[in-house]
Amino acid sequence: MAGANVLEINDLNFESEVLKSSVPFLLDFGAVWCGPCRALAPIVDKLAAELQGKARVGKLDIDEAPATASKFGIKGVPTVLVFKDGKEAGRHVGVTSKETLAKLLGV
């Protein structure tokens, strides 16, 4: 489902992969049944490839990781959250451009 540079995130690895990341982490909350999520996927994949070493990118399926989605109040998908130093540092709801996501990441 995710591109080569995109981590699959779930309730079990969220803390170790996202919150403990030493670089900014962009996390795409989505679902397999979500059309706009499928539209955003190649944008997220391309950003992940371009940002190797500067930031990490992951995708989380809200149906497979409901605890994490609930913890961050994800009401609609796609929602992209940026984490820095273990805290939410940015949020965007809906399909967007690679440039907007890069700006959200601050890279």
N, C-alpha and C positions, 0 to 999 in steps of 0.2 A: 504494500500500500504506500509506504513512504519512500522517498528517494534515498539514494545511497548515503547522503550526508545528513539524513533526518532520523533522529532517534524515535523509537516507539516508546511513549511514556504511558505508565499506568499507575494505579494506586500504590503498587508495591515499590516502584523505582522512582517515583516523583521526588521524594526528599533527597535521595542520594544523587540523582542525575540533575535535577533542576535547582533545588534550593542550595545545594552545596557546590554548584558550578562556580569555577573561579573566573569565568568570563560571563558577560550578559547572555541570557537564555531566552529565546523566543519560543513560546509554546502555543501551538495552533490547536484550539479545542474544536472538534468537529464530530461528524458522525457519517457512517457509510450511506445512510439514506438521504443525506443533505446535498442537494444540487449545488448551492453556492459554495459548499465546502469543497466539492470536486473542482469547481472553477478556481478556487484559491490554491489548491494543492500544487499545481505546477509553479506558481509564483513563489510559494514557500520553499519548494525544492530548489529552485534557481537561486534564491537568496542564500540558502544553506550552502550551496556549492561555492558561491562568491565570498562568503564570510568565514570560510574555514580558518581556524586559528584565532579569529577576532571575536566570534560569538558561536554559541551552540544553538541548534534548532531541533525542536521535537514536535510530534503530533500526539494528541491524546483523544481517544474516542470516548465521548461522554457516556455512551452506553456500556462501555467496558470498564470505565473508571469513574463511576458515579460519585464516589466519596470526594475525590479531588475536584470534580466539576462543581459539586455542591458547596464545598469549602470556599470556592472563589465566586460563588453566586452566578455561575454561568446560566443565563436564561435563554439565550439564543445562540445558534451557531451559523457561521463560524465566528468565533471570538478568539482574538490573539492577545496573549498577555506577555509582557516582557518582565523578566525577573533579573534584578541586580542585587548582589550581596544577600541573597535569600529572601528578598522582599519584592512584591509587585511594584514595578516602576513605570508601567504603561499598559494601556488597554485599547484595543480597537475592535469594534463589533461590525461584522459584515465583510464582504469582499472588498479588497483594496489593492493598491499597486505595490510593487516591490519597493519603490522609492518611499512610500508612506511607512512601510514596515521597517525599512532601514533607518528612517528618521526616528521612529518609535524606539528602536534599539539604541540609537545614538552612535551609530558607526558610519 
